[in-house]
Amino acid sequence: MVKNKSCVKRDVFAKDDFTREDTWRIFRIMSEFVDGFEVLSRMGKAVSIFGSARTSPDSRHYKLGEEVAYHIAKAGYAVITGSGGGLMEAANKGAKRAGGHSIGLNIHIPCEQKPNKYVDTLLDFRYFFVRKVMFVKYAKAFVILPGGYGTLDEFFEAINLIQTARISKFPVILFGSEYWKGLISWLKETVYKHGNISKKDLDLFIIVDKPQDAAAAIKKFYAKA
């Protein structure tokens, strides 16, 4: 894991930024939804892939992430990522190598994120919640590669929406049992044992270790649908 050396600090909420005014902010939010809906509705079936922006291109996780996306694209799905470096870049690279469509949903944050060069279709967002809607609304599955807070946020968002029946069940796949085993143990040994989730809530996601198994799990899910 490496620090994001391309990080460029900037004040996205500058004093003269019109989005500091609540009434005008509404129009900015609306425009982001409209742009996202118009572009992504034409992309066809897709899979959202999440993972750390800090992963080095020469790491094992980067190479595996690329292969995961490659097999998903070969299965006929576009790949959606957050458009940044690390494992997002790996996923966009794998999709492009497979001849699939590579989509990036970039976010404007104080530590500016530069979209990676493998993105075919790029959308920019100022608001995380709008961007998160796009990840869910246009994805047939989530694949969660090793990552940090942002990756965990997307994982728990998905299984919470399924748990509460706010969205229909769809494949949520954790890739890399070695990386995720501590989290899974905590969910089972602490969260479940304290009665804060039910046994069936532990079935809202699956874990795979081979790149081709992520694509296979998605195809199996929709073959039964």
Residue pairs with C-beta under 8 A, 6 or more apart in sequence:
1 52
1 54
1 55
1 56
1 59
2 54
2 55
2 56
3 54
4 53
4 54
4 85
4 86
4 111
6 85
6 114
7 111
7 112
8 111
8 112
8 114
9 110
9 111
9 112
10 110
10 112
11 110
12 108
12 109
12 110
12 126
13 19
13 20
18 24
18 25
18 28
19 25
19 28
19 126
28 126
28 127
29 127
29 130
32 125
32 126
32 127
32 130
32 131
33 130
33 133
35 123
36 105
36 123
36 125
36 130
36 131
36 133
36 134
39 121
39 123
40 46
40 103
40 123
40 134
40 137
40 138
41 138
43 78
43 101
43 103
43 121
43 138
44 78
44 101
45 76
45 77
45 78
45 140
46 77
46 78
46 79
46 80
46 101
46 103
46 138
46 139
46 140
47 72
47 77
47 78
47 79
47 80
47 139
47 140
47 141
47 142
47 143
47 218
48 80
48 81
48 135
48 136
48 138
48 139
48 141
48 142
48 143
48 154
49 65
49 68
49 69
49 72
49 79
49 80
49 81
49 87
49 88
49 91
49 142
49 143
49 145
50 81
50 82
50 87
50 88
50 142
50 143
50 144
50 145
50 147
50 150
50 151
50 154
50 155
51 61
51 65
51 86
51 87
51 88
51 90
51 91
51 144
51 145
51 146
51 147
51 151
52 61
52 86
52 87
52 145
52 146
52 147
52 148
52 151
53 82
53 84
53 85
53 86
53 87
53 88
53 113
53 150
54 85
54 86
54 148
55 61
55 62
55 65
55 86
55 87
55 90
55 146
56 62
56 86
57 89
57 90
61 87
61 90
61 145
61 146
61 176
61 179
62 86
62 87
62 89
62 90
63 90
64 145
64 175
64 176
64 211
65 87
65 90
65 91
65 94
65 145
65 175
66 90
66 91
66 93
66 94
66 97
67 94
67 211
67 212
68 91
68 94
68 143
68 145
68 175
68 211
68 214
68 215
69 79
69 90
69 91
69 92
69 93
69 94
69 95
69 98
69 100
70 94
70 95
70 97
70 98
70 211
71 98
71 211
71 212
71 214
71 215
72 79
72 94
72 95
72 100
72 143
72 214
72 215
72 218
73 79
73 94
73 95
73 96
73 97
73 98
73 99
73 100
73 101
73 102
74 98
74 100
74 215
75 215
75 218
75 219
76 100
77 100
77 140
77 141
77 215
77 218
78 95
78 100
78 101
78 102
78 103
79 91
79 92
79 94
79 95
79 100
79 101
79 102
79 103
80 103
80 104
80 105
80 134
80 135
80 138
80 139
81 88
81 89
81 91
81 92
81 102
81 103
81 104
81 105
81 119
82 88
82 104
82 105
82 106
82 107
82 113
82 131
82 150
83 92
83 104
83 105
83 106
83 113
83 115
83 116
83 119
83 122
84 104
84 106
84 113
84 114
84 115
84 116
85 113
85 114
85 116
87 145
87 146
87 147
88 104
88 116
89 116
89 118
90 145
91 145
92 102
92 104
92 116
92 118
92 119
93 102
93 116
93 118
95 101
95 102
95 118
96 102
96 118
96 120
101 120
101 121
102 118
102 119
102 120
102 121
103 119
103 120
103 121
103 122
103 123
104 115
104 116
104 119
104 121
104 122
104 123
105 123
105 125
105 131
105 134
105 135
106 113
106 115
106 122
106 123
106 124
106 125
107 113
107 124
107 125
107 126
107 128
107 131
108 124
108 125
108 126
115 122
123 134
125 131
125 134
132 154
132 157
135 142
135 154
136 157
136 158
136 161
136 167
139 170
140 170
140 171
140 218
140 222
141 170
141 171
141 172
141 173
141 217
141 218
141 221
142 154
142 155
142 158
142 170
142 171
142 172
142 173
143 173
143 175
143 214
144 151
144 154
144 155
144 172
144 173
144 174
144 175
144 205
145 151
145 175
145 176
146 175
146 176
146 179
146 180
155 172
155 174
155 205
158 172
159 172
159 201
159 204
159 205
161 167
162 168
162 169
162 170
162 172
162 204
163 197
163 201
163 204
169 204
170 221
171 206
171 217
171 218
171 221
172 204
172 205
172 206
173 205
173 206
173 207
173 208
173 214
173 217
173 218
174 180
174 184
174 205
174 206
174 207
174 208
175 207
175 208
175 209
175 211
175 214
176 207
176 209
177 184
177 207
177 209
178 209
180 207
184 207
187 197
187 202
188 202
191 197
192 198
192 199
192 201
192 202
206 217
208 214
208 217
